[in-house]
Amino acid sequence: MDMIYTVGKRFRKQLVKFLSSLHLLEKFM
């Protein structure tokens, strides 16, 4: 259970980073 929570947190952090970079790309377009 704890491992799933850690993986989910890490995945969410990566997703936020990906979305923010995508937003930056959109701004530059």
mmCIF file of the C-alpha atoms, coordinates in Angstrom:
data_MODEL
# 
_entry.id   MODEL 
# 
loop_
_atom_site.group_PDB 
_atom_site.id 
_atom_site.type_symbol 
_atom_site.label_atom_id 
_atom_site.label_alt_id 
_atom_site.label_comp_id 
_atom_site.label_asym_id 
_atom_site.label_entity_id 
_atom_site.label_seq_id 
_atom_site.pdbx_PDB_ins_code 
_atom_site.Cartn_x 
_atom_site.Cartn_y 
_atom_site.Cartn_z 
_atom_site.occupancy 
_atom_site.B_iso_or_equiv 
_atom_site.pdbx_formal_charge 
_atom_site.auth_seq_id 
_atom_site.auth_comp_id 
_atom_site.auth_asym_id 
_atom_site.auth_atom_id 
_atom_site.pdbx_PDB_model_num 
ATOM 1  C CA . MET A 1 1  ? 0.000 0.000  0.000   1.00 0.00 ? 1  MET A CA 1 
ATOM 2  C CA . ASP A 1 2  ? 2.769 2.419  0.967   1.00 0.00 ? 2  ASP A CA 1 
ATOM 3  C CA . MET A 1 3  ? 4.716 1.559  -2.176  1.00 0.00 ? 3  MET A CA 1 
ATOM 4  C CA . ILE A 1 4  ? 1.691 2.295  -4.371  1.00 0.00 ? 4  ILE A CA 1 
ATOM 5  C CA . TYR A 1 5  ? 1.319 5.664  -2.648  1.00 0.00 ? 5  TYR A CA 1 
ATOM 6  C CA . THR A 1 6  ? 4.977 6.537  -3.298  1.00 0.00 ? 6  THR A CA 1 
ATOM 7  C CA . VAL A 1 7  ? 4.769 5.490  -6.946  1.00 0.00 ? 7  VAL A CA 1 
ATOM 8  C CA . GLY A 1 8  ? 1.563 7.502  -7.386  1.00 0.00 ? 8  GLY A CA 1 
ATOM 9  C CA . LYS A 1 9  ? 3.175 10.585 -5.866  1.00 0.00 ? 9  LYS A CA 1 
ATOM 10 C CA . ARG A 1 10 ? 6.220 10.260 -8.119  1.00 0.00 ? 10 ARG A CA 1 
ATOM 11 C CA . PHE A 1 11 ? 4.007 9.695  -11.176 1.00 0.00 ? 11 PHE A CA 1 
ATOM 12 C CA . ARG A 1 12 ? 1.925 12.743 -10.344 1.00 0.00 ? 12 ARG A CA 1 
ATOM 13 C CA . LYS A 1 13 ? 5.073 14.848 -9.998  1.00 0.00 ? 13 LYS A CA 1 
ATOM 14 C CA . GLN A 1 14 ? 6.285 13.684 -13.415 1.00 0.00 ? 14 GLN A CA 1 
ATOM 15 C CA . LEU A 1 15 ? 2.853 14.395 -14.894 1.00 0.00 ? 15 LEU A CA 1 
ATOM 16 C CA . VAL A 1 16 ? 2.861 17.943 -13.485 1.00 0.00 ? 16 VAL A CA 1 
ATOM 17 C CA . LYS A 1 17 ? 6.362 18.497 -14.896 1.00 0.00 ? 17 LYS A CA 1 
ATOM 18 C CA . PHE A 1 18 ? 5.242 17.194 -18.294 1.00 0.00 ? 18 PHE A CA 1 
ATOM 19 C CA . LEU A 1 19 ? 2.123 19.384 -18.320 1.00 0.00 ? 19 LEU A CA 1 
ATOM 20 C CA . SER A 1 20 ? 4.065 22.493 -17.310 1.00 0.00 ? 20 SER A CA 1 
ATOM 21 C CA . SER A 1 21 ? 6.656 21.894 -20.040 1.00 0.00 ? 21 SER A CA 1 
ATOM 22 C CA . LEU A 1 22 ? 3.823 21.366 -22.519 1.00 0.00 ? 22 LEU A CA 1 
ATOM 23 C CA . HIS A 1 23 ? 2.301 24.667 -21.391 1.00 0.00 ? 23 HIS A CA 1 
ATOM 24 C CA . LEU A 1 24 ? 5.647 26.418 -21.950 1.00 0.00 ? 24 LEU A CA 1 
ATOM 25 C CA . LEU A 1 25 ? 5.864 24.941 -25.444 1.00 0.00 ? 25 LEU A CA 1 
ATOM 26 C CA . GLU A 1 26 ? 2.342 26.180 -26.154 1.00 0.00 ? 26 GLU A CA 1 
ATOM 27 C CA . LYS A 1 27 ? 3.333 29.686 -25.070 1.00 0.00 ? 27 LYS A CA 1 
ATOM 28 C CA . PHE A 1 28 ? 6.336 29.688 -27.396 1.00 0.00 ? 28 PHE A CA 1 
ATOM 29 C CA . MET A 1 29 ? 4.326 28.507 -30.389 1.00 0.00 ? 29 MET A CA 1 
# 
